[in-house]
Amino acid sequence: MQARGLTAAAIVSLIGAGFSAKALSPAAPPELPRTPPSGFEAEDHFPGAAWYTAVSDEAAVATGTTGTMALPDLPVPEGAVVDSSIQPAAPFHVAGSAIDHARALQCLTQAVYYEAASEPDDGQRAVAQVVLNRVRHPAFPATVCGVVFQGSEKRGCQFSFACDGAMARIPSRVAWARAARVAEAALAGSVFAPVGMATHYHTYAVTPSWNRALVMTGVFGAHFFHRWKGWWGMAAAFHQAYRGGEPLPAPHLAAATAMAALPADRPHPARPPVVAPAAIQPAYVESGTPTADYAASTLPESQILDKWKDSGKPLR
């Protein structure tokens, strides 16, 4: 009996110790309120932001990276040499009309400004070189404006500033003039050799899904620059000719919007019915057949008496 009492007392003491330990344990720290992002972190746009083309049109923007494209379905030349070194691009020269040159300058300036306005000269020149490298690669459009605004008609921009509303902000005059000088020099043949044949880039803040499939050529400004592996990243693959024909230096209209902007197809007016001319003369005159009561061609005989036939004549 005494043993049972001691056992019960021990159990009660253990239970009490458990409650005491729980009461004495420190309470979980309250969750600190999250500080809302501000400044650069609060913006949806980062230099080099774009949509990765593997996602659907409804997916979110993959910020901080250029888009990518599938390689063209073309055979690699036999005996093609793959060089792992960084090869500088050939000088680029604008062809076409004065309008083509003005549009190319406008589009390249926009790309440099909205992608790398606050970066050093090397960062801006590298961005301009990527755009021109794409113009020469068969996987991309053959115009500067076509490359810069590629995918904007279907909300899948290769450069996010063309889709995220960044162009609605009024640019800084000083920064715009600096970007224009970089773009003008690149279009006049200036080559930023250290970036090589890079066609993609992304910022420090993101790691796009395509970066492991590409080769990094360097780090300039706030971007990592990459080129395709193998022959498609060699200088020989950049053989697409530039012949001008620049589109408008603005985001492309969506297909539905472009169709709605076209003038309505007006139906041709119906040909008026042929109305018979009015019958001015009686039908019998045109027929040539005299009717029964047709008048004689001679005048009737006079009914005036001879003595009165000279009446009315002047006297002589």
C-alpha positions as CSV (number, residue, x, y, z in Angstrom):
1,M,0.0,0.0,0.0
2,Q,2.8,2.4,0.9
3,A,4.5,1.5,-2.4
4,R,1.4,2.4,-4.4
5,G,1.2,5.7,-2.6
6,L,4.8,6.5,-3.5
7,T,4.2,5.6,-7.1
8,A,1.2,7.8,-7.4
9,A,3.1,10.7,-5.8
10,A,5.9,10.3,-8.3
11,I,3.5,10.4,-11.2
12,V,1.8,13.5,-9.9
13,S,5.2,15.2,-9.4
14,L,6.2,14.3,-13.0
15,I,3.0,15.8,-14.4
16,G,3.5,18.9,-12.3
17,A,7.0,19.3,-13.5
18,G,5.9,19.0,-17.1
19,F,3.3,21.8,-16.7
20,S,6.0,23.9,-14.9
21,A,8.5,23.4,-17.7
22,K,5.9,24.4,-20.3
23,A,5.0,27.5,-18.3
24,L,8.6,28.5,-17.8
25,S,9.6,27.9,-21.5
26,P,10.0,31.1,-23.4
27,A,7.1,32.1,-25.6
28,A,7.6,32.0,-29.4
29,P,8.7,35.4,-30.7
30,P,6.0,37.4,-32.5
31,E,6.3,37.5,-36.2
32,L,7.8,40.8,-37.3
33,P,5.9,42.9,-39.8
34,R,7.4,42.8,-43.3
35,T,8.8,46.0,-44.5
36,P,7.3,46.9,-47.9
37,P,9.9,47.1,-50.6
38,S,10.9,50.6,-51.8
39,G,12.9,52.2,-54.5
40,F,14.5,49.9,-57.0
41,E,13.2,46.8,-55.2
42,A,9.6,48.0,-55.5
43,E,9.7,48.2,-59.3
44,D,8.6,45.4,-61.5
45,H,11.2,46.3,-64.1
46,F,14.8,45.5,-63.8
47,P,17.5,46.2,-66.4
48,G,17.3,43.3,-68.8
49,A,13.8,42.1,-67.6
50,A,11.8,40.1,-70.1
51,W,9.5,37.1,-70.5
52,Y,11.0,33.7,-71.1
53,T,9.3,32.5,-74.2
54,A,8.8,29.0,-72.8
55,V,6.0,30.2,-70.6
56,S,2.5,30.9,-71.7
57,D,1.1,34.4,-72.4
58,E,-0.7,34.4,-69.1
59,A,2.3,33.6,-67.0
60,A,4.2,36.1,-64.9
61,V,7.1,38.1,-66.2
62,A,10.5,36.6,-65.5
63,T,12.2,39.8,-64.4
64,G,15.8,40.5,-64.8
65,T,16.5,38.5,-67.9
66,T,16.2,38.7,-71.7
67,G,13.9,36.3,-73.4
68,T,15.3,33.5,-75.5
69,M,14.3,31.9,-78.8
70,A,14.5,28.4,-80.2
71,L,17.5,27.8,-82.6
72,P,16.6,27.8,-86.2
73,D,15.8,24.4,-87.8
74,L,18.8,24.6,-90.1
75,P,21.6,22.2,-90.6
76,V,25.0,23.0,-89.1
77,P,27.6,23.3,-91.9
78,E,29.9,20.3,-92.3
79,G,33.3,20.8,-90.8
80,A,32.1,23.7,-88.7
81,V,34.8,24.6,-86.2
82,V,33.6,25.3,-82.6
83,D,35.9,27.8,-80.8
84,S,35.5,28.2,-77.0
85,S,37.3,31.6,-77.1
86,I,35.4,34.9,-77.1
87,Q,35.1,36.1,-80.7
88,P,34.4,39.8,-81.4
89,A,31.4,40.6,-83.6
90,A,31.9,42.3,-87.0
91,P,31.2,46.0,-87.2
92,F,27.6,46.8,-87.9
93,H,26.5,49.3,-90.5
94,V,23.0,50.6,-91.1
95,A,21.6,50.0,-94.6
96,G,18.5,51.3,-96.2
97,S,17.0,54.7,-96.2
98,A,17.3,57.7,-93.8
99,I,14.0,56.6,-92.2
100,D,15.6,53.2,-91.5
101,H,18.6,54.8,-89.9
102,A,16.4,57.1,-87.7
103,R,14.2,54.2,-86.6
104,A,17.1,51.9,-85.8
105,L,18.8,54.7,-83.8
106,Q,15.5,55.3,-81.9
107,C,15.0,51.6,-81.1
108,L,18.6,51.0,-80.0
109,T,18.6,54.1,-77.9
110,Q,15.4,52.9,-76.1
111,A,17.0,49.5,-75.4
112,V,20.2,51.0,-74.0
113,Y,18.3,53.6,-71.9
114,Y,15.6,51.4,-70.4
115,E,17.9,48.4,-69.9
116,A,21.0,50.1,-68.7
117,A,20.5,53.8,-68.1
118,S,22.4,53.9,-64.8
119,E,25.2,51.5,-65.8
120,P,28.8,52.4,-66.8
121,D,29.8,52.7,-70.4
122,D,30.8,49.1,-70.7
123,G,27.4,48.0,-69.5
124,Q,25.6,50.1,-72.0
125,R,27.8,49.1,-74.9
126,A,27.4,45.5,-74.0
127,V,23.6,45.8,-74.1
128,A,23.8,47.5,-77.5
129,Q,26.0,44.8,-78.8
130,V,23.6,42.1,-77.7
131,V,20.8,43.8,-79.7
132,L,23.0,44.0,-82.9
133,N,24.2,40.4,-82.4
134,R,20.6,39.3,-82.4
135,V,19.9,41.3,-85.6
136,R,22.5,39.1,-87.4
137,H,21.4,35.8,-85.9
138,P,18.8,33.8,-87.9
139,A,16.9,33.0,-84.7
140,F,15.8,36.7,-84.4
141,P,14.3,39.4,-86.7
142,A,16.6,41.0,-89.2
143,T,15.9,44.6,-88.0
144,V,16.9,46.6,-84.9
145,C,13.3,47.6,-84.0
146,G,12.1,44.0,-84.8
147,V,14.6,42.7,-82.2
148,V,13.9,45.3,-79.6
149,F,10.1,44.9,-79.7
150,Q,10.0,41.2,-80.6
151,G,7.0,39.5,-78.9
152,S,5.3,42.8,-77.8
153,E,2.3,42.0,-80.0
154,K,1.5,38.9,-77.8
155,R,2.7,40.0,-74.4
156,G,5.9,38.0,-74.5
157,C,8.5,40.7,-74.9
158,Q,12.2,39.8,-75.2
159,F,12.9,43.1,-73.4
160,S,10.4,43.8,-70.7
161,F,10.4,47.6,-71.0
162,A,8.4,47.1,-74.2
163,C,5.6,45.5,-72.2
164,D,5.7,46.7,-68.6
165,G,4.8,50.3,-69.1
166,A,8.3,51.7,-68.5
167,M,8.2,53.7,-71.8
168,A,5.3,55.8,-70.4
169,R,7.8,57.5,-68.1
170,I,9.5,60.6,-69.4
171,P,13.2,59.8,-69.9
172,S,16.0,61.9,-68.4
173,R,17.5,64.2,-71.0
174,V,21.0,63.7,-69.9
175,A,20.7,59.9,-69.6
176,W,18.9,59.7,-72.9
177,A,21.6,61.7,-74.7
178,R,24.2,59.4,-73.3
179,A,22.3,56.3,-74.4
180,A,21.9,57.8,-77.9
181,R,25.6,58.4,-78.2
182,V,26.3,54.7,-77.4
183,A,23.6,53.6,-79.9
184,E,24.9,55.9,-82.6
185,A,28.4,54.6,-82.2
186,A,27.3,51.0,-82.3
187,L,25.3,51.6,-85.5
188,A,28.3,53.3,-87.0
189,G,30.5,50.3,-86.6
190,S,31.8,50.5,-83.0
191,V,32.2,47.0,-81.6
192,F,32.3,46.1,-77.9
193,A,34.6,43.1,-78.3
194,P,34.7,41.8,-74.7
195,V,31.1,40.7,-74.8
196,G,31.7,38.6,-77.9
197,M,28.8,37.0,-79.7
198,A,26.5,37.2,-76.7
199,T,22.7,37.2,-77.4
200,H,21.4,36.9,-73.8
201,Y,21.9,38.5,-70.5
202,H,20.5,38.6,-67.0
203,T,21.0,40.6,-63.8
204,Y,22.5,39.5,-60.5
205,A,19.0,39.2,-59.0
206,V,17.7,36.4,-61.2
207,T,18.8,33.0,-62.5
208,P,16.9,32.3,-65.7
209,S,16.3,28.7,-66.8
210,W,18.4,29.1,-69.9
211,N,21.7,30.2,-68.3
212,R,23.0,26.6,-67.9
213,A,22.4,25.8,-71.6
214,L,24.5,28.8,-72.6
215,V,28.1,30.0,-72.3
216,M,28.8,33.1,-70.2
217,T,31.1,35.6,-72.1
218,G,31.5,38.2,-69.4
219,V,30.1,40.4,-66.7
220,F,29.6,44.1,-67.5
221,G,27.6,46.6,-65.5
222,A,24.8,44.8,-63.7
223,H,24.5,41.9,-66.2
224,F,25.9,38.5,-66.9
225,F,26.2,38.0,-70.7
226,H,25.8,34.6,-72.5
227,R,26.0,33.1,-76.0
228,W,24.7,29.8,-77.4
229,K,26.8,26.7,-77.1
230,G,28.4,25.1,-80.1
231,W,28.3,26.4,-83.7
232,W,25.2,28.6,-83.2
233,G,27.3,30.7,-80.8
234,M,30.2,31.2,-83.2
235,A,30.7,34.2,-85.4
236,A,30.0,32.1,-88.5
237,A,26.4,31.5,-87.4
238,F,25.7,35.3,-87.4
239,H,25.2,35.5,-91.1
240,Q,21.8,37.1,-91.4
241,A,22.0,40.1,-93.6
242,Y,20.6,43.5,-92.6
243,R,18.8,45.3,-95.4
244,G,16.8,47.9,-93.6
245,G,13.0,47.9,-93.7
246,E,12.8,49.0,-90.0
247,P,9.2,48.8,-88.5
248,L,7.9,51.6,-86.3
249,P,10.0,52.3,-83.3
250,A,7.3,51.3,-80.8
251,P,5.7,48.1,-79.4
252,H,3.8,46.1,-82.1
253,L,0.1,46.2,-82.1
254,A,-1.7,42.9,-81.1
255,A,-3.2,41.1,-83.9
256,A,-6.8,41.8,-82.7
257,T,-6.0,45.5,-82.3
258,A,-4.3,45.7,-85.7
259,M,-7.3,44.2,-87.3
260,A,-9.7,46.5,-85.5
261,A,-7.6,49.5,-86.7
262,L,-8.1,48.6,-90.4
263,P,-10.8,50.5,-92.2
264,A,-14.1,48.6,-92.5
265,D,-14.7,46.8,-95.8
266,R,-17.5,48.8,-97.3
267,P,-19.7,47.0,-99.8
268,H,-19.6,48.3,-103.3
269,P,-22.7,50.3,-104.2
270,A,-25.3,48.4,-106.2
271,R,-25.6,49.4,-109.8
272,P,-28.6,51.6,-110.3
273,P,-31.4,50.0,-112.3
274,V,-31.7,50.9,-116.0
275,V,-34.7,53.1,-116.4
276,A,-36.4,53.2,-119.8
277,P,-36.5,56.6,-121.4
278,A,-39.7,58.5,-121.2
279,A,-42.0,58.1,-124.3
280,I,-41.9,61.6,-125.6
281,Q,-43.5,60.9,-129.0
282,P,-46.5,58.7,-129.5
283,A,-45.7,55.2,-130.4
284,Y,-47.4,55.4,-133.8
285,V,-45.0,58.1,-134.9
286,E,-42.1,55.8,-134.4
287,S,-43.8,52.9,-136.0
288,G,-44.2,54.6,-139.4
289,T,-47.7,53.2,-139.9
290,P,-50.4,55.9,-140.3
291,T,-53.5,55.6,-138.3
292,A,-57.0,55.8,-139.6
293,D,-57.5,59.4,-138.5
294,Y,-54.2,60.6,-139.8
295,A,-54.5,64.2,-141.2
296,A,-54.1,64.9,-145.0
297,S,-50.9,66.6,-146.2
298,T,-52.9,69.3,-148.1
299,L,-54.9,72.2,-146.7
300,P,-58.7,72.3,-147.2
301,E,-60.2,74.4,-149.9
302,S,-60.9,78.0,-149.0
303,Q,-64.4,79.0,-148.0
304,I,-63.9,82.8,-148.6
305,L,-65.9,84.4,-151.4
306,D,-63.9,86.0,-154.2
307,K,-65.0,89.5,-153.5
308,W,-63.6,89.2,-150.0
309,K,-60.4,87.4,-150.7
310,D,-58.4,90.6,-151.0
311,S,-59.7,92.2,-147.9
312,G,-57.1,93.2,-145.5
313,K,-54.5,94.1,-148.1
314,P,-53.2,97.7,-148.1
315,L,-54.7,100.1,-150.6
316,R,-52.5,101.4,-153.3
